[in-house]
Amino acid sequence: MQHFNFLYKDSLFSIALFTFIIALVILLEQARAYFIRKRNKKFLQKFAQNQNAYASSENLDELLKHAKISSLMFLARAYSKIADIEMSIEILKGLLNRPLKDEEKIAVLDLLAKNYFSVGYLQKTKDTVKEILRFSPRNVEALLKLLHAYELEKDYSKALETLECLEELEVPEIETIKNYLYLMHLIENKEEAAKILHVSKASLDLKKIALNYLKSYDENLFWQEIDTTERLENMIDLLWDMNIPAFILEKHALLQDIARSQGLLLDNKPCQVFELEVLRALLHSPMKASLTFEYRCKHCKQIFPFESHRCPVCYQLAFMDMVLKISKETHAMGVD
């Protein structure tokens, strides 16, 4: 053994031995990771062959037992993207039965809340979001989801209470959201028109919401407010199907354009709005057209056939831009 003593005293040998041990550990770890990935891939492939399986099935139980959390989250997101929400929910519920770190549990609950919200399970959305807030009370995304759920339920009082937490976290555009929710609270509770109009002065978008309410409940006040509103371009949809009083018509150029395009004002003057001018020009033409309205989200630019204060795609408080659209009129032939 004395012949080998010099090896232990040799610093180069010690470094080489240490390097060999590290390399061996790395190789063993890579081999272990390879076999784990191979096993997980096997379970994922087997499960994917039967994507209509239920949570109680052998495939899903086996997958939840052996697959890594990251793999299951990837699979849950994939099912969510292809609109198989039920399967995504079952995977996430199975994940919650496993021991998870706080950040992992929040990620699972967050996706679960998104899935519940997307299919309209508002109570389950609220319960899931409240569980997130138990682990992360200052979670802005969770608070916003809770606010959206209350808003869809028209529980504006609860939505305003949730907004107080967001105010403390200094969320951008919080004042706009606050004015909107308070306005909707007043309308939902049929408060005095004076209160509604006072809040609506904060922006033209809020003014349109208030005018849409007055159009049904107090037409005289509606026209009084229209008369005092300078910019009416984004309110053509509100005005299109109404009989415009003469005393207001003579004051507003846009209202005159609407009347011209409908053949109610025959002064041969052109309309300033292109789509209205096209309709006016077609009044005496054999080709007939009609005006329809679409609405474009100011954030994601998606277009919808109906106006919504909150975008159905990006869930932003959008106050959508109105888009005028000319459609050729077709007359169906009757059959005796």
C-alpha positions as CSV (number, residue, x, y, z in Angstrom):
1,M,0.0,0.0,0.0
2,Q,3.0,2.3,0.5
3,H,3.5,2.3,-3.2
4,F,0.1,4.1,-3.6
5,N,0.5,6.6,-0.8
6,F,2.0,9.2,-3.1
7,L,-1.2,9.1,-5.2
8,Y,-3.2,10.5,-2.2
9,K,-0.6,13.2,-1.6
10,D,-0.6,14.2,-5.3
11,S,-2.8,17.3,-5.7
12,L,-3.4,16.5,-9.4
13,F,-4.7,13.1,-8.6
14,S,-7.0,14.5,-6.0
15,I,-8.4,17.0,-8.5
16,A,-8.8,14.3,-11.1
17,L,-10.6,12.0,-8.5
18,F,-12.9,14.8,-7.5
19,T,-13.7,15.6,-11.1
20,F,-14.5,11.9,-11.8
21,I,-16.9,11.8,-8.8
22,I,-18.7,14.9,-10.0
23,A,-18.9,13.6,-13.6
24,L,-20.3,10.2,-12.3
25,V,-22.9,12.0,-10.2
26,I,-24.0,14.1,-13.2
27,L,-24.2,11.0,-15.4
28,L,-26.3,9.1,-12.9
29,E,-28.6,12.1,-12.4
30,Q,-29.0,12.5,-16.2
31,A,-29.8,8.8,-16.5
32,R,-32.4,9.0,-13.7
33,A,-34.0,12.1,-15.4
34,Y,-34.0,10.3,-18.7
35,F,-35.9,7.3,-17.3
36,I,-38.4,9.5,-15.5
37,R,-39.1,11.5,-18.7
38,K,-39.4,8.2,-20.6
39,R,-41.9,6.9,-18.0
40,N,-43.9,10.2,-18.0
41,K,-44.0,10.2,-21.8
42,K,-45.3,6.7,-21.8
43,F,-48.2,7.7,-19.4
44,L,-48.9,10.9,-21.4
45,Q,-49.1,9.0,-24.7
46,K,-51.3,6.4,-23.2
47,F,-53.6,9.0,-21.7
48,A,-53.7,11.1,-24.9
49,Q,-55.1,8.1,-26.8
50,N,-58.2,8.3,-24.7
51,Q,-58.8,12.0,-24.2
52,N,-62.4,11.5,-23.4
53,A,-61.6,9.6,-20.3
54,Y,-63.1,10.7,-17.0
55,A,-61.4,11.5,-13.8
56,S,-62.3,8.1,-12.3
57,S,-60.8,6.2,-15.2
58,E,-57.6,4.1,-14.8
59,N,-55.8,6.2,-17.3
60,L,-56.2,9.5,-15.5
61,D,-55.6,7.9,-12.1
62,E,-52.4,6.4,-13.3
63,L,-51.3,9.7,-14.9
64,L,-52.0,11.7,-11.7
65,K,-50.0,9.2,-9.7
66,H,-46.8,9.1,-11.7
67,A,-46.5,12.1,-14.0
68,K,-44.6,15.2,-12.9
69,I,-46.6,18.3,-11.8
70,S,-45.1,20.4,-14.6
71,S,-46.3,17.7,-17.2
72,L,-49.8,17.7,-15.7
73,M,-50.0,21.5,-15.8
74,F,-48.9,21.5,-19.4
75,L,-51.6,18.9,-20.2
76,A,-54.2,20.9,-18.3
77,R,-53.3,24.0,-20.2
78,A,-53.4,22.2,-23.5
79,Y,-56.9,20.8,-22.8
80,S,-58.0,24.3,-21.8
81,K,-56.7,25.8,-25.1
82,I,-58.7,23.3,-27.2
83,A,-61.8,24.0,-25.1
84,D,-61.9,20.6,-23.4
85,I,-62.5,22.5,-20.1
86,E,-64.0,19.5,-18.3
87,M,-60.8,17.4,-18.8
88,S,-58.6,20.3,-17.8
89,I,-60.6,20.8,-14.6
90,E,-60.4,17.1,-13.7
91,I,-56.6,17.1,-14.1
92,L,-56.3,20.2,-11.9
93,K,-58.6,18.8,-9.3
94,G,-56.5,15.7,-9.2
95,L,-53.4,17.8,-8.8
96,L,-54.9,19.5,-5.7
97,N,-54.9,16.1,-4.0
98,R,-51.1,15.9,-4.3
99,P,-48.7,17.6,-1.9
100,L,-47.9,20.9,-3.5
101,K,-45.8,23.9,-2.7
102,D,-47.6,27.2,-2.2
103,E,-46.5,28.6,-5.6
104,E,-47.5,25.3,-7.3
105,K,-50.9,25.3,-5.6
106,I,-51.5,28.9,-6.6
107,A,-50.7,28.1,-10.2
108,V,-53.1,25.2,-10.2
109,L,-55.9,27.2,-8.6
110,D,-55.3,30.1,-11.0
111,L,-55.8,27.9,-14.0
112,L,-58.8,26.2,-12.4
113,A,-60.4,29.6,-11.7
114,K,-59.9,30.6,-15.4
115,N,-61.5,27.3,-16.5
116,Y,-64.5,27.8,-14.2
117,F,-64.8,31.4,-15.4
118,S,-64.7,30.5,-19.1
119,V,-67.7,28.2,-18.7
120,G,-69.7,30.5,-16.5
121,Y,-69.3,28.7,-13.1
122,L,-69.2,31.9,-11.2
123,Q,-69.7,30.5,-7.7
124,K,-66.9,28.0,-8.3
125,T,-64.7,30.8,-9.7
126,K,-65.2,32.9,-6.6
127,D,-64.5,29.9,-4.2
128,T,-61.3,29.1,-6.1
129,V,-60.1,32.7,-6.2
130,K,-60.8,33.1,-2.5
131,E,-58.6,30.0,-1.9
132,I,-55.8,31.7,-3.9
133,L,-56.2,34.9,-1.8
134,R,-55.8,32.8,1.4
135,F,-52.3,31.9,0.3
136,S,-51.5,35.2,-1.5
137,P,-53.7,38.1,-0.2
138,R,-52.1,40.7,-2.5
139,N,-52.5,38.7,-5.7
140,V,-53.8,41.3,-8.2
141,E,-54.9,38.7,-10.8
142,A,-57.0,36.8,-8.3
143,L,-58.6,40.0,-7.0
144,L,-59.4,41.1,-10.6
145,K,-61.0,37.6,-11.3
146,L,-63.1,38.0,-8.2
147,L,-64.2,41.5,-9.2
148,H,-65.1,40.2,-12.7
149,A,-67.2,37.4,-11.2
150,Y,-69.1,39.8,-9.0
151,E,-69.6,42.1,-12.0
152,L,-71.1,39.4,-14.1
153,E,-73.5,38.5,-11.2
154,K,-74.4,42.2,-11.1
155,D,-73.4,42.3,-7.5
156,Y,-71.8,45.7,-7.8
157,S,-71.6,46.3,-4.1
158,K,-69.3,43.3,-3.6
159,A,-67.3,44.3,-6.7
160,L,-66.8,47.8,-5.2
161,E,-65.6,46.1,-1.9
162,T,-63.1,44.1,-3.9
163,L,-62.0,47.2,-5.7
164,E,-60.9,48.8,-2.4
165,C,-58.2,46.1,-2.1
166,L,-57.1,46.8,-5.6
167,E,-56.9,50.5,-4.8
168,E,-54.4,49.8,-2.0
169,L,-52.3,47.9,-4.5
170,E,-52.3,50.9,-6.9
171,V,-53.7,49.0,-9.9
172,P,-53.6,51.1,-13.1
173,E,-56.8,52.8,-14.3
174,I,-58.5,52.0,-11.0
175,E,-60.4,55.3,-11.0
176,T,-62.1,54.4,-14.3
177,I,-63.1,51.0,-13.0
178,K,-64.4,52.5,-9.8
179,N,-66.6,55.1,-11.7
180,Y,-67.9,52.3,-14.0
181,L,-68.8,50.0,-11.2
182,Y,-70.5,52.8,-9.2
183,L,-72.5,53.9,-12.3
184,M,-73.6,50.3,-12.9
185,H,-74.6,50.0,-9.2
186,L,-76.7,53.1,-9.5
187,I,-78.4,51.9,-12.6
188,E,-79.0,48.4,-11.2
189,N,-80.7,49.9,-8.2
190,K,-82.6,52.5,-10.3
191,E,-81.3,55.4,-8.4
192,E,-82.1,59.0,-9.3
193,A,-81.2,60.1,-12.8
194,A,-79.3,63.1,-11.4
195,K,-76.9,60.7,-9.5
196,I,-76.4,58.6,-12.6
197,L,-75.6,61.6,-14.8
198,H,-73.2,63.1,-12.3
199,V,-71.1,59.9,-12.3
200,S,-71.3,59.6,-16.1
201,K,-69.6,63.0,-16.5
202,A,-66.2,61.3,-15.9
203,S,-66.0,60.2,-19.5
204,L,-67.9,59.9,-22.8
205,D,-67.9,56.1,-22.5
206,L,-69.7,56.3,-19.1
207,K,-72.0,59.0,-20.6
208,K,-73.1,56.5,-23.3
209,I,-74.0,53.9,-20.7
210,A,-76.1,56.5,-18.8
211,L,-77.8,57.6,-22.0
212,N,-78.6,54.0,-23.0
213,Y,-80.3,53.7,-19.6
214,L,-82.2,57.0,-20.0
215,K,-83.3,56.0,-23.5
216,S,-85.6,53.3,-22.0
217,Y,-86.6,55.0,-18.8
218,D,-86.7,58.8,-19.4
219,E,-86.8,59.8,-23.1
220,N,-87.2,63.5,-22.4
221,L,-84.2,63.6,-20.2
222,F,-82.3,61.5,-22.8
223,W,-82.9,64.2,-25.5
224,Q,-81.9,66.9,-23.1
225,E,-78.6,65.2,-22.5
226,I,-78.0,64.5,-26.2
227,D,-78.6,68.2,-26.8
228,T,-75.8,69.1,-24.4
229,T,-73.4,66.5,-25.6
230,E,-70.8,67.8,-28.1
231,R,-69.4,64.6,-29.5
232,L,-72.0,62.1,-30.7
233,E,-70.0,60.1,-33.2
234,N,-69.8,57.0,-31.0
235,M,-73.6,57.1,-30.2
236,I,-75.0,56.6,-33.7
237,D,-76.2,53.2,-32.7
238,L,-78.2,54.7,-29.8
239,L,-79.8,57.3,-32.1
240,W,-80.3,55.3,-35.3
241,D,-83.8,53.9,-34.4
242,M,-85.2,57.0,-32.7
243,N,-87.4,59.8,-33.9
244,I,-85.2,62.9,-33.5
245,P,-87.1,65.9,-32.2
246,A,-87.0,68.9,-34.6
247,F,-85.7,71.4,-32.0
248,I,-82.6,69.1,-31.5
249,L,-82.2,68.2,-35.1
250,E,-81.5,71.7,-36.3
251,K,-78.6,72.1,-33.7
252,H,-76.5,69.0,-34.5
253,A,-74.9,68.2,-37.8
254,L,-74.5,64.5,-37.0
255,L,-78.2,64.2,-36.2
256,Q,-78.9,65.9,-39.6
257,D,-76.7,63.3,-41.3
258,I,-78.6,60.5,-39.7
259,A,-81.9,62.0,-40.9
260,R,-80.5,62.5,-44.4
261,S,-79.3,58.9,-44.6
262,Q,-82.7,57.7,-43.7
263,G,-84.5,59.9,-46.2
264,L,-86.1,62.1,-43.5
265,L,-84.2,65.2,-44.4
266,L,-84.2,65.9,-48.1
267,D,-81.9,68.9,-48.5
268,N,-79.5,67.3,-51.0
269,K,-76.5,68.1,-48.7
270,P,-73.8,65.4,-48.3
271,C,-73.2,63.6,-45.0
272,Q,-69.9,64.0,-43.3
273,V,-69.8,60.4,-42.2
274,F,-68.9,58.1,-45.1
275,E,-71.3,55.2,-44.3
276,L,-74.2,57.6,-43.9
277,E,-73.4,59.3,-47.2
278,V,-73.4,55.9,-48.9
279,L,-76.9,55.3,-47.6
280,R,-78.1,58.7,-48.6
281,A,-76.7,58.2,-52.1
282,L,-78.5,54.8,-52.4
283,L,-81.9,56.3,-51.4
284,H,-83.0,56.6,-55.0
285,S,-81.1,53.6,-56.3
286,P,-82.6,50.2,-57.1
287,M,-79.8,48.8,-54.8
288,K,-80.8,49.1,-51.2
289,A,-78.5,48.8,-48.2
290,S,-78.9,49.0,-44.4
291,L,-76.7,50.1,-41.6
292,T,-75.5,47.6,-38.9
293,F,-73.1,48.0,-36.0
294,E,-70.1,46.1,-34.8
295,Y,-68.0,46.8,-31.7
296,R,-64.2,46.7,-31.5
297,C,-62.3,46.2,-28.2
298,K,-59.9,49.0,-27.6
299,H,-57.3,46.6,-26.1
300,C,-57.2,43.4,-28.1
301,K,-59.0,44.8,-31.2
302,Q,-61.4,41.8,-31.5
303,I,-64.7,42.7,-33.2
304,F,-68.1,41.6,-31.8
305,P,-71.7,41.9,-33.1
306,F,-72.9,43.2,-29.7
307,E,-71.6,45.9,-27.4
308,S,-70.2,44.9,-24.1
309,H,-68.5,47.0,-21.5
310,R,-66.0,44.3,-20.7
311,C,-64.3,42.5,-23.6
312,P,-65.3,38.7,-23.7
313,V,-61.9,37.8,-25.0
314,C,-59.3,39.8,-22.9
315,Y,-61.7,40.7,-20.1
316,Q,-60.5,44.3,-20.1
317,L,-62.9,47.2,-19.3
318,A,-62.9,48.1,-23.0
319,F,-65.8,50.6,-23.6
320,M,-65.7,49.4,-27.2
321,D,-65.4,51.5,-30.3
322,M,-68.4,51.4,-32.6
323,V,-67.8,50.3,-36.2
324,L,-70.4,51.2,-38.9
325,K,-71.0,48.5,-41.5
326,I,-73.1,48.8,-44.6
327,S,-75.0,45.6,-45.6
328,K,-76.8,45.0,-48.9
329,E,-80.5,44.3,-48.3
330,T,-81.8,41.0,-49.7
331,H,-85.5,40.3,-50.1
332,A,-86.6,36.7,-49.7
333,M,-89.2,35.5,-52.2
334,G,-92.4,34.2,-50.7
335,V,-93.7,30.8,-51.6
336,D,-97.5,30.2,-51.8
